[in-house]
Amino acid sequence: MVYKTFLTHTGVYYGGMRDGAAYGLLIEVNELAAQGVHAGSAEIRIEIPADMDKSRMHSIRNHIAKAMEKLETEDFQLEELYIAGEKCAALRVPQIVITAAGETDQKERIADALLTARAGQDIVYAGWAGLEGMLRIIGEKEAELRERFTPAFIGQMKAYDSELCGLLKIAVADAMGVSVIRQVSRGGILASLWDLAKDTELGLNLDLKKIAVRQETIEVCEHFRLNPYQLASGGSFLMLTENGEALADALNQKGIQAAVIGQLTDSNDKIIHNGEDMRYIDRPAPDELMKVF
């Protein structure tokens, strides 16, 4: 008899952008898929300020439908989706609560990282730091950004939303036998690295220059004076493996940005190098995205 474990993951998202719920759905599904779930259900509750037109609800639903199509093309079966919406006088910006749920029989994927992580293992980063945050900022501040960037540049940035679906990244890691796969989301890559070290009770030795950031993300962060390494990065993942170069190569062959960014160490130090400079990773700070609201 095969025993399955039922998993859920809930995320709360804020902002008036029409893509917000769709992005959140992809990110919550990523969380389940990283733990071996291949089919599931989701509940999306949307609350908008009392003075906001209800047509916004319809637009949000349309974008959710597009996200579902993306999941289907990546072979994740969203068997049931419940969407509810209402107005709330207490809110200044829309609030979206998304819960995804599913079952997995891959016990080793949901085991504590302490059981599999070892000093000397490579840390592979698959994806782009701050990309989710950049997309959300565009959704909230597009009018302001159009005063600085050309329409073509804005359109190019929006086209990166396909990167938020991480199912192909997870599938490649699965095929390579990777057991520890963690999505980078709130607080950015630095927060996720801190959490990884804390959970494994190991240290880190990292190279900042190996962490990929799109130039478009840098441009947006410079405009709003944000740190891209502390910006929401859903759709990107930290992976632990014995042979990081082989994993990165396998991901690269699928057109996925990936690189070995460092190793776990047998100390408690969380060291990150930037050329000749060296510093320690600080405790996670609030996500830089919150400065935009």
Stockholm file with secondary structure:
# STOCKHOLM 1.0

chainA/1-293         MVYKTFLTHTGVYYGGMRDGAAYGLLIEVNELAAQGVHAGSAEIRIEIPADMDKSRMHSIRNHIAKAMEKLETEDFQLEELYIAGEKCAALRVPQIVITAAGETDQKERIADALLTARAGQDIVYAGWAGLEGMLRIIGEKEAELRERFTPAFIGQMKAYDSELCGLLKIAVADAMGVSVIRQVSRGGILASLWDLAKDTELGLNLDLKKIAVRQETIEVCEHFRLNPYQLASGGSFLMLTENGEALADALNQKGIQAAVIGQLTDSNDKIIHNGEDMRYIDRPAPDELMKVF
#=GR chainA/1-293 SS CCCCEEEEEEEEEECSCTTHHHHHHHHHHHHHHTTTCCEEEEEEEEEEETTSCTHHHHHHHHHHHHHHHHHHHTTCEEEEEEEEEEEETTCSSCEEEEEEEEEECCHHHHSCGGGTCCTTCEEEEESCTTHHHHHHHHHHHHHHHHTTSCHHHHHHHHGGGGGGCCHHHHHHHHHTTCCEEEEECTTHHHHHHHHHHHHHTCEEEEEGGGSCCCHHHHHHHHHHTCCGGGSCCTTEEEEEESCHHHHHHHHHHTTCCEEEEEEEESSSCEEEEETTEEEECCCCCCCGGGGTC
#=GC SS_cons         CCCCEEEEEEEEEECSCTTHHHHHHHHHHHHHHTTTCCEEEEEEEEEEETTSCTHHHHHHHHHHHHHHHHHHHTTCEEEEEEEEEEEETTCSSCEEEEEEEEEECCHHHHSCGGGTCCTTCEEEEESCTTHHHHHHHHHHHHHHHHTTSCHHHHHHHHGGGGGGCCHHHHHHHHHTTCCEEEEECTTHHHHHHHHHHHHHTCEEEEEGGGSCCCHHHHHHHHHHTCCGGGSCCTTEEEEEESCHHHHHHHHHHTTCCEEEEEEEESSSCEEEEETTEEEECCCCCCCGGGGTC
//
